[in-house]
Amino acid sequence: MFVSPMLLHSIKEPFDDDSYITELKFDGIRLILSKFDNQIKLYTRHNNEVTSKFPELLDIDIPNGTVLDGEIIVAAPGGSPDFEAVMERFMSNKSAHKVVYCVFDVIYRDGQSISHKPLTERKNILLDLNIDHLNVFVIEGIHGNGLAYFNLVKEKNLEGIVLKKANSPYEINKRSHNWLKVINYDYTDVLITGYTKKDIKFLLSYPDGTAAGFMEFMPNAERSKFHSMKQLRSETDDYVFIEPILCNVKHRFKTKHGKLRIPSFESWRV
């Protein structure tokens, strides 16, 4: 049984408020796990069934009529979530990466929706399931302490934190202000060296000329400014190349190949 998950609203700064539960934001793949008719099934947030991809999760001992919400991760040697590794595991059945299912919510119990109950009560129900499995980690969270938690996340170079209103219901298929994410962004100066003709994705490189990947997001006002500044160099069927323009982007770390992950425009450096 698939349940469309509750989604996070993004904010820029963390805060301290004991009416919120603070959790680590896991850098992995959102996964809905359900058990009905003694069968466990796994779904991505977009309702793609991926049960066969994670056979090690199919013997989790939970009651029939249970639906869980969580994140699949692969831990790097230091313990931090490794997004590239979890994607390798997701894309290839031959990958040897061990996954951990980090469960942070329960949506159905005994075949009945408990989405209307407050988060604190759902957390207690989740703990009462007494899940004991090598590949499962249950997330309790802590009340408040958002600032200290975020500072620790920055120190450990992790993705971010989530602040969830403690009395909030589970809002199915909704991006809610009751669940807030604060991303630990990196900021990097790069050169825009061109763009794609089809989707207007910007081609980025580092100042030394090394490829930095593609950037999709740039506000409309800045796109207009870009087009007024650009000086054409050459073009192909797919790309337009320009004289490099320096800008600053925010992004979620770098890939193992040095590319920026999900870069978005921050400011001009010209």
CORVEN-V98606 format. One record per residue. RES is the residue in one small letter. NEAR is the number of other C-alpha atoms within 10 Angstrom. D_FIRST is the distance of its C-alpha to the first C-alpha in Angstrom with 2 decimals. Layout:
# CORVEN-V98606
RES	NEAR	D_FIRST
RES	NEAR	D_FIRST
This chain:
# CORVEN-V98606
m	16	0.00
f	17	3.80
v	20	6.69
s	16	10.05
p	23	12.26
m	18	15.62
l	19	18.45
l	18	21.95
h	16	25.26
s	15	28.13
i	13	31.47
k	10	34.58
e	12	35.83
p	22	34.50
f	16	35.83
d	15	36.38
d	15	34.84
d	14	33.89
s	13	31.52
y	26	29.19
i	22	27.31
t	30	28.16
e	22	26.03
l	19	26.67
k	19	24.98
f	21	23.65
d	21	24.53
g	23	21.55
i	18	18.18
r	20	15.44
l	24	12.32
i	29	8.95
l	25	8.35
s	25	5.91
k	24	7.64
f	15	7.38
d	8	10.44
n	13	12.07
q	11	10.13
i	21	9.20
k	20	7.37
l	25	8.72
y	20	8.67
t	20	11.82
r	19	12.44
h	13	13.09
n	15	9.74
n	11	11.48
e	17	9.86
v	15	12.51
t	16	11.78
s	12	15.31
k	14	17.01
f	17	16.74
p	11	17.46
e	16	19.07
l	21	15.86
l	15	14.49
d	11	16.82
i	15	16.06
d	15	17.01
i	18	14.64
p	16	14.02
n	17	11.33
g	19	9.09
t	22	9.37
v	28	7.75
l	21	10.59
d	23	12.19
g	23	15.08
e	20	17.24
i	26	18.15
i	27	21.94
v	24	24.88
a	19	27.89
a	14	31.32
p	8	34.31
g	7	35.09
g	8	31.60
s	16	30.60
p	22	27.38
d	19	28.29
f	19	26.32
e	16	28.11
a	20	27.38
v	24	23.61
m	17	23.75
e	15	25.94
r	20	23.45
f	18	20.59
m	11	22.90
s	11	24.53
n	12	23.55
k	9	27.16
s	13	26.98
a	10	27.96
h	17	26.68
k	14	25.04
v	23	21.91
v	21	21.17
y	24	17.87
c	20	19.19
v	22	16.87
f	20	18.06
d	24	15.66
v	27	13.26
i	27	11.23
y	20	10.04
r	21	12.49
d	13	13.00
g	14	10.17
q	11	11.98
s	15	11.78
i	19	14.66
s	18	14.70
h	13	18.08
k	14	19.69
p	15	21.97
l	23	21.14
t	19	23.77
e	16	22.23
r	25	18.73
k	18	20.65
n	13	22.38
i	16	19.27
l	22	18.03
l	16	21.50
d	9	21.55
l	14	18.74
n	11	21.61
i	15	19.67
d	12	22.39
h	14	21.56
l	12	23.78
n	15	21.24
v	18	19.75
f	16	21.65
v	17	20.82
i	16	22.26
e	17	24.26
g	16	26.25
i	15	29.68
h	18	31.11
g	21	33.16
n	17	35.27
g	24	33.76
l	16	37.10
a	13	37.81
y	21	34.33
f	25	34.56
n	15	38.06
l	14	36.85
v	18	34.12
k	17	36.91
e	9	39.13
k	10	36.55
n	14	35.68
l	22	31.94
e	21	29.71
g	23	29.73
i	25	28.42
v	26	25.91
l	31	27.22
k	24	24.80
k	22	26.19
a	21	26.02
n	16	25.51
s	20	22.88
p	19	19.64
y	24	16.40
e	17	16.80
i	15	13.52
n	12	14.38
k	13	17.99
r	15	20.70
s	17	22.44
h	16	25.94
n	19	24.69
w	22	23.41
l	22	26.23
k	23	26.79
v	22	30.27
i	22	30.71
n	22	33.60
y	18	35.01
d	17	37.88
y	17	40.59
t	15	42.60
d	18	45.44
v	25	44.92
l	24	46.63
i	25	45.17
t	22	46.80
g	26	45.18
y	21	42.20
t	17	40.22
k	14	41.35
k	9	37.99
d	9	35.73
i	16	38.45
k	17	37.08
f	23	39.87
l	23	41.24
l	27	42.06
s	22	44.46
y	18	45.95
p	14	49.63
d	8	50.68
g	11	49.16
t	13	46.15
a	18	42.99
a	22	40.52
g	19	37.77
f	22	36.68
m	21	36.18
e	15	34.12
f	16	34.47
m	18	37.89
p	12	38.64
n	9	40.29
a	8	43.61
e	14	43.76
r	14	42.92
s	11	45.91
k	12	48.05
f	15	46.97
h	9	48.06
s	9	51.37
m	12	52.02
k	16	51.00
q	14	53.75
l	13	52.86
r	12	53.80
s	11	52.31
e	14	49.38
t	9	47.61
d	8	45.37
d	10	42.36
y	17	43.91
v	18	46.55
f	19	48.38
i	18	50.27
e	15	52.65
p	19	50.50
i	18	49.60
l	19	48.86
c	17	45.97
n	17	43.82
v	23	40.03
k	19	37.36
h	19	34.69
r	19	32.32
f	20	34.68
k	15	35.77
t	14	34.27
k	8	36.02
h	8	37.97
g	13	39.22
k	18	37.27
l	26	36.12
r	17	32.39
i	16	31.30
p	26	34.86
s	20	35.63
f	18	39.09
e	18	40.83
s	14	44.54
w	15	47.46
r	11	50.02
v	6	52.77
